Amino acid sequence: MLKLKFDKNGLIPAIIQDEKTKKILMLAYMNNESFKKTLKTKKTWFYSRSRKKLWMKGEKSGNIQKVSKIFVDCDLDTLLILVEPRGPACHEGYNSCFYRTEKCKITEKRIFDPKKVYSR
């Protein structure tokens, strides 16, 4: 197994891409523990820098991401994870976290109301 290069905080960026559509869904960070949990469970696990804890994508919303393949870049410091999404990736209710242009034009339709999903 390759030796991943985690940053000084023990994190590595993970780009999450829909395996079928090739759309980039989100960017998050993993530590060694969340990476191992992702490998073991075949669901995406991340490390929250703001909450300082592990979290599984979809643990509150139900919008899990089933891992299909994991790629590591040439420098061993970034992951590309292909997933089968089970719902939108964005906590704002959009399919992708990248739903705005640089001029803030929204390019996707909101799929769910985050106030209803995350107030449970």
Z-matrix of the N, CA and C atoms (Angstrom, degrees):
N
C 1 1.458
C 2 1.534 1 108.94
N 3 1.298 2 115.88 1 141.97
C 4 1.456 3 121.88 2 179.54
C 5 1.526 4 111.27 3 -69.27
N 6 1.314 5 115.96 4 150.08
C 7 1.469 6 120.56 5 176.93
C 8 1.520 7 108.49 6 -93.02
N 9 1.328 8 115.86 7 105.15
C 10 1.456 9 121.15 8 -179.51
C 11 1.525 10 110.37 9 -67.53
N 12 1.321 11 115.47 10 148.91
C 13 1.463 12 121.35 11 178.94
C 14 1.530 13 108.99 12 -102.92
N 15 1.315 14 114.94 13 96.30
C 16 1.456 15 121.15 14 175.48
C 17 1.526 16 107.88 15 -79.71
N 18 1.329 17 117.23 16 149.98
C 19 1.472 18 120.13 17 -179.04
C 20 1.536 19 110.54 18 -74.54
N 21 1.334 20 116.01 19 -175.88
C 22 1.476 21 121.11 20 -176.53
C 23 1.525 22 112.54 21 -61.95
N 24 1.347 23 116.98 22 -20.09
C 25 1.464 24 121.44 23 177.15
C 26 1.524 25 112.41 24 -94.45
N 27 1.337 26 116.12 25 4.53
C 28 1.459 27 120.64 26 179.55
C 29 1.512 28 113.89 27 79.91
N 30 1.333 29 116.58 28 23.03
C 31 1.467 30 120.86 29 -175.95
C 32 1.523 31 111.69 30 -118.04
N 33 1.328 32 114.60 31 156.11
C 34 1.459 33 122.09 32 175.10
C 35 1.533 34 107.21 33 -137.41
N 36 1.348 35 117.86 34 133.99
C 37 1.466 36 119.22 35 178.28
C 38 1.524 37 111.12 36 -69.84
N 39 1.324 38 115.07 37 143.18
C 40 1.458 39 122.06 38 178.63
C 41 1.532 40 108.42 39 -127.77
N 42 1.315 41 115.13 40 115.84
C 43 1.461 42 121.54 41 176.10
C 44 1.528 43 106.50 42 -89.44
N 45 1.321 44 116.01 43 126.77
C 46 1.458 45 120.59 44 -177.58
C 47 1.522 46 108.30 45 -106.46
N 48 1.343 47 115.78 46 124.86
C 49 1.459 48 122.21 47 -175.63
C 50 1.525 49 109.92 48 -126.93
N 51 1.325 50 115.70 49 137.57
C 52 1.462 51 121.47 50 175.29
C 53 1.532 52 107.72 51 -68.30
N 54 1.308 53 116.62 52 121.07
C 55 1.460 54 120.94 53 -176.66
C 56 1.532 55 112.04 54 -61.79
N 57 1.311 56 116.60 55 -37.41
C 58 1.465 57 120.85 56 -175.83
C 59 1.534 58 112.60 57 -78.41
N 60 1.338 59 116.78 58 -51.04
C 61 1.471 60 120.43 59 -174.86
C 62 1.523 61 113.31 60 -88.90
N 63 1.319 62 116.79 61 -17.08
C 64 1.475 63 124.36 62 -176.38
C 65 1.527 64 112.99 63 70.44
N 66 1.331 65 117.69 64 8.37
C 67 1.461 66 121.41 65 177.84
C 68 1.523 67 109.65 66 -72.62
N 69 1.340 68 116.18 67 136.52
C 70 1.460 69 120.83 68 174.38
C 71 1.524 70 107.08 69 -74.65
N 72 1.315 71 116.64 70 124.92
C 73 1.461 72 120.99 71 -176.00
C 74 1.526 73 112.66 72 -95.29
N 75 1.318 74 117.11 73 -39.40
C 76 1.452 75 119.35 74 -175.69
C 77 1.525 76 110.60 75 -168.91
N 78 1.306 77 114.86 76 168.15
C 79 1.461 78 123.40 77 170.90
C 80 1.514 79 106.45 78 -127.55
N 81 1.313 80 115.71 79 131.51
C 82 1.463 81 120.11 80 177.53
C 83 1.527 82 107.12 81 -143.91
N 84 1.315 83 115.78 82 179.92
C 85 1.461 84 120.44 83 -178.32
C 86 1.515 85 110.28 84 -120.27
N 87 1.318 86 114.68 85 144.33
C 88 1.460 87 121.64 86 176.83
C 89 1.525 88 108.65 87 -119.94
N 90 1.326 89 114.67 88 146.85
C 91 1.452 90 119.39 89 166.09
C 92 1.530 91 106.07 90 -105.79
N 93 1.301 92 117.25 91 -179.60
C 94 1.464 93 119.74 92 -176.86
C 95 1.530 94 111.55 93 -59.19
N 96 1.325 95 116.60 94 -40.15
C 97 1.468 96 120.69 95 -178.57
C 98 1.521 97 111.53 96 -65.75
N 99 1.333 98 117.72 97 -45.48
C 100 1.469 99 119.18 98 -179.36
C 101 1.533 100 110.93 99 -68.24
N 102 1.338 101 116.93 100 -33.22
C 103 1.467 102 120.21 101 176.19
C 104 1.532 103 109.91 102 -62.99
N 105 1.319 104 116.37 103 -45.95
C 106 1.473 105 120.00 104 179.40
C 107 1.525 106 111.62 105 -63.61
N 108 1.344 107 117.05 106 -39.79
C 109 1.472 108 120.31 107 177.71
C 110 1.526 109 110.84 108 -64.37
N 111 1.331 110 116.18 109 -37.03
C 112 1.462 111 120.58 110 177.59
C 113 1.525 112 110.13 111 -63.63
N 114 1.327 113 116.95 112 -45.31
C 115 1.465 114 120.72 113 178.22
C 116 1.527 115 111.37 114 -61.05
N 117 1.323 116 116.02 115 -42.49
C 118 1.468 117 121.36 116 -176.01
C 119 1.537 118 112.72 117 -71.85
N 120 1.328 119 117.05 118 -44.46
C 121 1.472 120 120.90 119 -173.08
C 122 1.521 121 113.66 120 -92.57
N 123 1.346 122 116.71 121 -16.11
C 124 1.478 123 122.32 122 -175.07
C 125 1.523 124 111.94 123 62.20
N 126 1.342 125 116.28 124 24.99
C 127 1.464 126 124.19 125 172.32
C 128 1.522 127 106.60 126 -125.00
N 129 1.334 128 117.54 127 150.48
C 130 1.461 129 119.21 128 -176.90
C 131 1.530 130 111.59 129 -76.83
N 132 1.331 131 114.23 130 129.57
C 133 1.455 132 124.16 131 175.19
C 134 1.517 133 107.53 132 -122.58
N 135 1.316 134 116.65 133 141.56
C 136 1.456 135 121.41 134 -177.02
C 137 1.523 136 110.04 135 -134.46
N 138 1.331 137 114.59 136 171.55
C 139 1.453 138 120.79 137 172.97
C 140 1.518 139 107.37 138 -112.29
N 141 1.315 140 116.81 139 123.16
C 142 1.457 141 121.96 140 178.56
C 143 1.516 142 109.19 141 -82.71
N 144 1.321 143 115.95 142 117.32
C 145 1.468 144 120.43 143 179.04
C 146 1.520 145 110.99 144 -69.55
N 147 1.327 146 117.83 145 -33.52
C 148 1.467 147 120.21 146 -178.43
C 149 1.528 148 111.95 147 -78.60
N 150 1.331 149 117.10 148 -40.47
C 151 1.468 150 120.61 149 -179.05
C 152 1.522 151 112.79 150 -90.80
N 153 1.330 152 116.29 151 -11.36
C 154 1.458 153 122.89 152 179.13
C 155 1.528 154 112.53 153 56.08
N 156 1.348 155 114.56 154 48.27
C 157 1.462 156 119.26 155 178.56
C 158 1.529 157 110.19 156 -156.67
N 159 1.325 158 114.87 157 163.58
C 160 1.459 159 120.90 158 176.35
C 161 1.517 160 110.13 159 -75.35
N 162 1.321 161 115.62 160 150.09
C 163 1.459 162 120.41 161 173.57
C 164 1.519 163 109.35 162 -149.86
N 165 1.312 164 115.21 163 145.64
C 166 1.457 165 121.30 164 176.32
C 167 1.522 166 108.21 165 -98.43
N 168 1.312 167 116.67 166 131.74
C 169 1.467 168 120.20 167 177.32
C 170 1.519 169 108.21 168 -59.65
N 171 1.318 170 115.53 169 125.42
C 172 1.461 171 121.23 170 178.69
C 173 1.509 172 114.50 171 93.99
N 174 1.340 173 117.95 172 1.77
C 175 1.465 174 119.08 173 -177.34
C 176 1.532 175 112.00 174 -62.85
N 177 1.335 176 117.87 175 -29.20
C 178 1.466 177 120.59 176 177.14
C 179 1.526 178 111.62 177 -101.37
N 180 1.328 179 116.39 178 -42.05
C 181 1.466 180 120.88 179 -173.94
C 182 1.524 181 113.63 180 -85.45
N 183 1.321 182 116.80 181 -21.56
C 184 1.460 183 120.44 182 -174.26
C 185 1.532 184 112.47 183 86.16
N 186 1.323 185 116.98 184 -2.27
C 187 1.466 186 121.75 185 -177.69
C 188 1.532 187 110.72 186 -88.50
N 189 1.322 188 115.25 187 68.79
C 190 1.458 189 120.17 188 -177.51
C 191 1.526 190 111.12 189 -73.59
N 192 1.310 191 114.91 190 165.37
C 193 1.463 192 121.92 191 177.24
C 194 1.527 193 107.66 192 -125.03
N 195 1.331 194 115.26 193 115.49
C 196 1.458 195 121.10 194 177.64
C 197 1.528 196 108.41 195 -84.94
N 198 1.315 197 116.63 196 123.12
C 199 1.460 198 121.89 197 -176.05
C 200 1.525 199 110.67 198 -76.83
N 201 1.338 200 115.36 199 128.50
C 202 1.459 201 121.62 200 176.08
C 203 1.520 202 111.79 201 -99.72
N 204 1.340 203 115.67 202 -47.70
C 205 1.464 204 121.25 203 -178.25
C 206 1.521 205 108.98 204 -150.61
N 207 1.319 206 114.80 205 151.55
C 208 1.466 207 120.75 206 175.05
C 209 1.521 208 107.89 207 -125.71
N 210 1.329 209 115.13 208 129.11
C 211 1.455 210 121.83 209 175.95
C 212 1.524 211 108.64 210 -115.24
N 213 1.327 212 115.73 211 149.53
C 214 1.460 213 122.50 212 176.92
C 215 1.525 214 107.22 213 -118.75
N 216 1.325 215 117.28 214 136.05
C 217 1.466 216 119.48 215 -178.94
C 218 1.529 217 111.34 216 -72.01
N 219 1.326 218 115.49 217 172.76
C 220 1.470 219 122.01 218 -174.46
C 221 1.521 220 113.45 219 -63.14
N 222 1.321 221 118.75 220 -25.20
C 223 1.465 222 122.07 221 178.96
C 224 1.525 223 112.60 222 -91.13
N 225 1.329 224 116.22 223 -3.29
C 226 1.470 225 122.99 224 -179.46
C 227 1.527 226 112.74 225 64.62
N 228 1.354 227 116.97 226 24.04
C 229 1.466 228 119.09 227 -176.84
C 230 1.530 229 114.25 228 -123.05
N 231 1.316 230 117.37 229 12.20
C 232 1.466 231 121.87 230 176.05
C 233 1.521 232 108.83 231 -148.15
N 234 1.337 233 115.35 232 140.62
C 235 1.460 234 120.86 233 178.09
C 236 1.524 235 110.14 234 -108.29
N 237 1.316 236 115.58 235 146.15
C 238 1.459 237 122.92 236 169.63
C 239 1.521 238 105.25 237 -120.80
N 240 1.322 239 115.31 238 116.91
C 241 1.465 240 119.94 239 -175.97
C 242 1.518 241 109.16 240 -114.72
N 243 1.335 242 114.85 241 118.35
C 244 1.458 243 120.58 242 176.61
C 245 1.518 244 108.14 243 -88.36
N 246 1.334 245 115.14 244 131.76
C 247 1.468 246 120.12 245 -175.18
C 248 1.514 247 111.78 246 -132.61
N 249 1.317 248 113.98 247 160.19
C 250 1.463 249 123.14 248 166.16
C 251 1.526 250 104.86 249 -103.12
N 252 1.336 251 117.57 250 100.66
C 253 1.469 252 119.06 251 -177.46
C 254 1.521 253 112.00 252 -72.77
N 255 1.305 254 115.57 253 142.31
C 256 1.474 255 122.29 254 176.09
C 257 1.522 256 108.13 255 -110.13
N 258 1.326 257 114.94 256 54.71
C 259 1.456 258 120.84 257 -178.27
C 260 1.513 259 110.22 258 125.78
N 261 1.325 260 116.11 259 177.46
C 262 1.467 261 121.36 260 -178.12
C 263 1.522 262 112.99 261 -61.08
N 264 1.329 263 115.88 262 150.29
C 265 1.464 264 121.20 263 179.74
C 266 1.523 265 112.23 264 -89.82
N 267 1.312 266 117.37 265 -30.25
C 268 1.456 267 121.29 266 -171.18
C 269 1.530 268 112.33 267 -85.39
N 270 1.327 269 115.74 268 134.57
C 271 1.470 270 120.40 269 178.24
C 272 1.530 271 112.20 270 -70.66
N 273 1.338 272 116.97 271 -8.01
C 274 1.469 273 121.56 272 175.88
C 275 1.533 274 111.14 273 -87.71
N 276 1.332 275 116.28 274 -2.23
C 277 1.464 276 119.99 275 176.15
C 278 1.517 277 115.09 276 99.75
N 279 1.324 278 117.31 277 7.81
C 280 1.465 279 121.61 278 179.84
C 281 1.528 280 110.15 279 -101.80
N 282 1.331 281 114.88 280 158.11
C 283 1.455 282 120.14 281 179.61
C 284 1.525 283 111.20 282 -59.42
N 285 1.311 284 117.25 283 -42.93
C 286 1.461 285 123.38 284 -178.66
C 287 1.525 286 109.66 285 -122.03
N 288 1.321 287 116.50 286 149.87
C 289 1.464 288 120.49 287 173.71
C 290 1.523 289 111.05 288 -69.76
N 291 1.322 290 116.35 289 -15.50
C 292 1.461 291 122.18 290 -179.78
C 293 1.527 292 109.36 291 -100.51
N 294 1.330 293 115.48 292 65.47
C 295 1.460 294 121.46 293 -176.10
C 296 1.526 295 113.09 294 -103.57
N 297 1.352 296 117.77 295 2.97
C 298 1.464 297 122.19 296 -179.57
C 299 1.524 298 110.22 297 -122.18
N 300 1.313 299 115.33 298 148.22
C 301 1.459 300 119.74 299 172.50
C 302 1.527 301 108.47 300 -84.35
N 303 1.321 302 116.53 301 176.64
C 304 1.465 303 120.96 302 179.40
C 305 1.520 304 112.21 303 -64.14
N 306 1.344 305 116.52 304 -18.04
C 307 1.472 306 120.75 305 177.38
C 308 1.528 307 111.16 306 -99.62
N 309 1.319 308 115.47 307 15.77
C 310 1.470 309 123.88 308 176.99
C 311 1.521 310 114.45 309 68.18
N 312 1.308 311 117.44 310 20.22
C 313 1.464 312 120.30 311 174.17
C 314 1.527 313 107.91 312 -77.30
N 315 1.325 314 115.86 313 126.49
C 316 1.465 315 121.17 314 179.37
C 317 1.524 316 108.61 315 -78.01
N 318 1.334 317 115.88 316 128.76
C 319 1.464 318 121.32 317 -174.30
C 320 1.523 319 113.79 318 -109.39
N 321 1.327 320 117.53 319 -1.12
C 322 1.463 321 121.59 320 -179.16
C 323 1.522 322 110.22 321 -128.90
N 324 1.301 323 114.51 322 161.33
C 325 1.462 324 121.05 323 174.41
C 326 1.531 325 108.39 324 -88.58
N 327 1.325 326 116.27 325 135.59
C 328 1.471 327 120.26 326 176.44
C 329 1.526 328 108.18 327 -68.52
N 330 1.316 329 115.82 328 131.54
C 331 1.461 330 121.52 329 -175.49
C 332 1.524 331 112.24 330 -94.36
N 333 1.332 332 116.54 331 -32.53
C 334 1.462 333 119.25 332 177.42
C 335 1.517 334 110.32 333 -145.22
N 336 1.321 335 115.22 334 160.76
C 337 1.461 336 122.14 335 177.71
C 338 1.523 337 108.52 336 -88.64
N 339 1.331 338 118.40 337 112.32
C 340 1.455 339 120.19 338 -176.88
C 341 1.533 340 114.11 339 -60.00
N 342 1.321 341 117.60 340 -29.34
C 343 1.476 342 120.51 341 179.09
C 344 1.521 343 110.59 342 -62.65
N 345 1.326 344 116.51 343 -36.18
C 346 1.474 345 120.41 344 179.65
C 347 1.518 346 111.64 345 -76.61
N 348 1.327 347 116.93 346 -37.28
C 349 1.469 348 120.86 347 -175.91
C 350 1.527 349 111.76 348 -75.95
N 351 1.337 350 117.49 349 -42.67
C 352 1.459 351 120.31 350 -173.21
C 353 1.511 352 114.48 351 -95.33
N 354 1.326 353 117.97 352 3.02
C 355 1.468 354 119.71 353 177.28
C 356 1.523 355 111.86 354 -93.00
N 357 1.335 356 115.59 355 0.69
C 358 1.473 357 119.84 356 -179.60
C 359 1.507 358 111.53 357 -67.40
